[in-house]
Amino acid sequence: MKILVGLGNPGRQYENNAHNIGFKVLDEFAKQQNIKFSKKGFKSVYGEGKIDGEKILLVKPQTYMNLSGEALLLLKKKFKDAKILVLVDDIDTQKGTIRYREKGSGGTHNGLRSIVSMIGPDFERLKFGVGKPEGDLKDFVLGNLDEELQQSLISQGIERILQWLQ
């Protein structure tokens, strides 16, 4: 089994924020795969599907970004041997690009720090380069991404997810 976790903040007011690129990529991937986020559990909303005969879970934690680890801990307890890929915004990845990491620290990202503190550093991630703030970090990640950058990251993200699932 494989689990894709898109990080973000729940609520319409956050929908197009830089911090929610994980949600946006997962939403588009779910749409393309005809998977609905129809279930609740693991402090998340999630959908189930199969790709090439393998069960996948698409998960959007509803804990708010800084507590994302709580959802991942519940998932890890239930699906001990599942392969997990976390989709996350990143200010340290070049803007408009995606970087894959097999494992690592939480770095400057509070969502990743939360996950690392709860389940350790051994989970895969796709880091979406949203740019570096010129001013306040919180205002930047809670600000909206421009549409062109968002669409580019979503397209690239779906390609990378499909590669990861193979």
N, C-alpha and C positions, 0 to 999 in steps of 0.2 A: 504494500500500500504506500501511496505517496500523498503527502499533505502540502498544499500550497497555502501560505498564510500571508495575506495582504495586510500591512499595518496602516492604521489611520485613526481618525477620531470619528465617532458616530455623530450624526446630525447634519441636516442640510447646510447649516452655516459653515461647515468645514469641507463641504463636498469637493470644491476645486482648489483647496489649499495644497501647498507643496507637501505637507505632511501626509496628505491622503493619496499620493500617487500609487501606493500599494493597493488601496481599495479600488482605485480607478482601473488599474491594469487587471486586477482580478475580476472586476465587473465585466470588462470587455471580453476577457478570456471565457468567463462563464457563459456570456451571451453567445459567443462563437461555438461553444461546445454544448449549448442547450442545457446548461446546468442552472437550476434555480436555487437561490439562497432561501430555502423554505424551512430550514430547521433551526432550532435554538438549542444551545448547549455549549459547554466548555467556555462559558462567559463570552459567547460568540454567536454570530449567525453563520450558517454554513450550508453548503450543498454537496451532494454526492453524485459521482458519475463514474464512468469507465472510459478509459482511453487505451486502445490496443489491448483490451481484455483485462487491464489492471485498474483496480479501484483507486479513485482519487477523491480527496476531500478538498474543497475550496473553503477557506475559513477567513472570516473578518472579525477579529476580536472587538467586543463592544465595551471594553474597559477604559477607553481613552488610551492614547499612545503610551503615556508614562507607566502604565500598569499592564502592558501587553504580556509580560512574563507570566501573569496569573493564568491567562488563557492557554499559553503554550505548556505550562506545567500540567494542566488538566489533560491536554491532548497527549502529552508524553506518557502520562500515567495510563491512559486508556490504550494507546497505540504504541507500545514500547519499541517495536522494531520498524516503525514507519520511517520513511525518508522524508525529511521536512525541508522545504524551501521557503524562506521568508522574503517578502518583497517590501523594500523599504526605501524611503527618500534618503538622500545623502548629500551633505554640503561639501564633503571632501572628495567626491567623485566628480570628474570634469563634467561641467554642465552639458546636458544633452546626450550623455553616454551612460552605459550600464557596466557595472563591474561585478563579476561573480567572485564570491569568497566561499571556500569550503568550510571554514570555521574562523573564529577570531574573537576579539574583544568587542565590547559595545561601542568603543570609540567615543565620539562626541554625541552620539544619538541616545536619548533617554529611553526610547522604546527598545532598542537593542540592549542597552544596559540592563533594563528590567528583565529581558529574556535571559541574558547571560547569568544574572543573579539567581534566577529560578531554575534553569535547566543546564547551565554551563555553556561553554563556548562552541560545542560540537554540533552545530546545525548550519546548513547551507543558506546562503543569502544572495539575492540580487539587489545591488545598491544602485539606485536611480539618481543620477547627477542632476540636481535641481538648481545648482548655482550656489554661490557664496553670498551671504548677506553683506550689504554695505553698512548697515546699521544694526539694530537689535535682532538677535537670532530668533527669539520667540515671535516677533512681529513678522519676520521673513517666512518662517515655516508655517505660520498660520495665515499667511497672505496667499492670494490666488496665483497659480501658475498661469503664464500666458498660454493661450489655446494651442498655438503651434508647437511649443515645447512639450506640452502635455500630450498631444496626439503623437508626436515623434517618440516619446518615451513609452507610450502605450504600445505602439506598433513594434518597437524594438523588444519590449518586454515580452510580448506574446511569442515572438520568434525564439527568444531565449528560453521561455517556459517549455515550448515544444521540443527544443533541443534537450532540455533537462529531463523531460519525461521519457526520452528514448532509452 
